[in-house]
Amino acid sequence: MLTILGSGSALPTRDHFPTAQLLDLREKQFLIDCGEGTQIRLRQMGLKLNRLGHVFISHLHGDHCFGLIGFISSLGMLNRTADLYVHGPVGIRELFEPQLAFFCADSPFKVVFEEFDSRRHAVIYDDRSLSVSTLPLRHRVPCAGFLFREKPGNRHLLREWIDYYHIPVAQLHLIRQGADFVNAEGELIPNDRITAPPNPVVSYAYCSDTAYHEALIPLLQDVDVLYHEATFAESEVKRARQTLHSTAREAATIARKAGVGKLLIGHYSARYHNKELLLNEAREVFENTELTSDMQTFAIESMVKSS
């Protein structure tokens, strides 16, 4: 599940706070960027963060990180004790550690900064169920997107066949992992007779501030859901070039060329009161596009890929 906490760009509006998202995958929560007002949206939505362990900051522009110090301070007041890992570009530690020392000196938990090289596509988080890797972007400061990719889970036991073959409980763990079963008579029971395939794995890619960047296409190939900034309409393409942002049409072009399942667009310029213009321009190139809006949720599901 993806929750949009902020979908605007530099200037907050009545409708859109600056960028922030909460991603829930495999019983874990990940905060992606933390613009001003992030914790307000979390409180408005009544979201609990007991499974949040990692924050990912794409770059050090204020509309993507001004909310971080207040968010961390509030977690301390809520008596969090587990360490919080903040992944960000080189320089994030130097920027935020003095602020933490000043405002959060008596915090009951530790904040650990993990810096990455925004120029490289590399795994920066990995556990048994999923991995997170960086996506180098083109912006005015070092900036990276993030690719969240689930790992295959265990197969599902078919209870009627488990009972039929009298399979001992001690062997069920191996069978979930794909092992065959040999009964007392020496007969081999193939795994696919006694189990069902694991749930499909899903992938989610987040591309924040970036100019149109075709180097992303092979990295995004067949991603289930792609969020890509769409700051401007095509009429402002010159402005997009100057600021190293993307138009909605350019975001859709990346989605189409990468063969993604669904495109979500956001990071809107405050000049657009009606986002339908952006949506229509994107859908002319990639039909399965949706607008994001603050406090909206999206299912991250395995998508049928088009040829």
Secondary structure as the mmCIF struct_conf table of DSSP 4:
data_model
#
loop_
_struct_conf.conf_type_id
_struct_conf.id
_struct_conf.beg_label_comp_id
_struct_conf.beg_label_asym_id
_struct_conf.beg_label_seq_id
_struct_conf.end_label_comp_id
_struct_conf.end_label_asym_id
_struct_conf.end_label_seq_id
STRN STRN1 LEU A 2 GLY A 6
STRN STRN2 GLY A 8 GLY A 8
BEND BEND1 ALA A 10 LEU A 11
BEND BEND2 ARG A 14 ASP A 15
HELX_LH_PP_P HELX_LH_PP_P1 PHE A 17 PHE A 17
STRN STRN3 PRO A 18 PRO A 18
BEND BEND3 THR A 19 THR A 19
STRN STRN4 ALA A 20 LEU A 25
TURN_TY1_P TURN_TY1_P1 ARG A 26 GLU A 27
STRN STRN5 LYS A 28 CYS A 34
TURN_TY1_P TURN_TY1_P2 GLU A 36 GLY A 37
HELX_RH_AL_P HELX_RH_AL_P1 THR A 38 MET A 45
TURN_TY1_P TURN_TY1_P3 GLY A 46 GLY A 46
TURN_TY1_P TURN_TY1_P4 ASN A 50 ARG A 51
STRN STRN6 LEU A 52 PHE A 56
BEND BEND4 LEU A 60 LEU A 60
HELX_RH_AL_P HELX_RH_AL_P2 GLY A 62 CYS A 65
TURN_TY1_P TURN_TY1_P5 PHE A 66 GLY A 67
HELX_RH_AL_P HELX_RH_AL_P3 LEU A 68 MET A 77
TURN_TY1_P TURN_TY1_P6 LEU A 78 ASN A 79
BEND BEND5 ALA A 82 ALA A 82
STRN STRN7 LEU A 84 PRO A 89
TURN_TY1_P TURN_TY1_P7 VAL A 90 GLY A 91
HELX_RH_AL_P HELX_RH_AL_P4 ILE A 92 PHE A 103
TURN_TY1_P TURN_TY1_P8 ALA A 105 ASP A 106
BEND BEND6 PRO A 108 PHE A 109
STRN STRN8 VAL A 111 PHE A 116
TURN_TY1_P TURN_TY1_P9 SER A 118 ARG A 119
BEND BEND7 ARG A 120 ARG A 120
STRN STRN9 VAL A 123 ASP A 126
BEND BEND8 ARG A 128 SER A 129
STRN STRN10 LEU A 130 PRO A 136
BEND BEND9 HIS A 139 VAL A 141
STRN STRN11 ALA A 144 GLU A 150
HELX_LH_PP_P HELX_LH_PP_P2 LYS A 151 PRO A 152
HELX_LH_PP_P HELX_LH_PP_P3 ASN A 154 ARG A 155
STRN STRN12 HIS A 156 LEU A 157
HELX_RH_AL_P HELX_RH_AL_P5 ARG A 159 TYR A 164
TURN_TY1_P TURN_TY1_P10 TYR A 165 HIS A 166
HELX_RH_3T_P HELX_RH_3T_P1 VAL A 169 GLN A 171
HELX_RH_AL_P HELX_RH_AL_P6 LEU A 172 ARG A 176
TURN_TY1_P TURN_TY1_P11 GLN A 177 GLY A 178
STRN STRN13 PHE A 181 VAL A 182
TURN_TY1_P TURN_TY1_P12 ALA A 184 GLU A 185
STRN STRN14 LEU A 188 ILE A 189
HELX_RH_AL_P HELX_RH_AL_P7 ASN A 191 ILE A 194
STRN STRN15 THR A 195 ALA A 196
HELX_LH_PP_P HELX_LH_PP_P4 PRO A 197 VAL A 201
STRN STRN16 SER A 203 CYS A 207
BEND BEND10 ASP A 209 ASP A 209
HELX_RH_3T_P HELX_RH_3T_P2 GLU A 214 LEU A 220
TURN_TY1_P TURN_TY1_P13 GLN A 221 ASP A 222
BEND BEND11 ASP A 224 ASP A 224
STRN STRN17 VAL A 225 GLU A 229
STRN STRN18 PHE A 232 PHE A 232
HELX_RH_3T_P HELX_RH_3T_P3 GLU A 234 GLU A 236
HELX_RH_AL_P HELX_RH_AL_P8 VAL A 237 THR A 243
TURN_TY1_P TURN_TY1_P14 LEU A 244 LEU A 244
STRN STRN19 THR A 247 THR A 247
HELX_RH_AL_P HELX_RH_AL_P9 ALA A 248 ALA A 258
TURN_TY1_P TURN_TY1_P15 GLY A 259 GLY A 259
BEND BEND12 GLY A 261 GLY A 261
STRN STRN20 LYS A 262 GLY A 266
STRN STRN21 TYR A 268 TYR A 268
TURN_TY1_P TURN_TY1_P16 ALA A 270 ARG A 271
BEND BEND13 HIS A 273 HIS A 273
TURN_TY1_P TURN_TY1_P17 LYS A 275 LYS A 275
HELX_RH_AL_P HELX_RH_AL_P10 GLU A 276 ARG A 283
TURN_TY1_P TURN_TY1_P18 GLU A 284 VAL A 285
BEND BEND14 GLU A 287 ASN A 288
STRN STRN22 THR A 289 LEU A 291
TURN_TY1_P TURN_TY1_P19 ASP A 294 MET A 295
STRN STRN23 GLN A 296 PHE A 298
HELX_LH_PP_P HELX_LH_PP_P5 VAL A 304 SER A 306
#
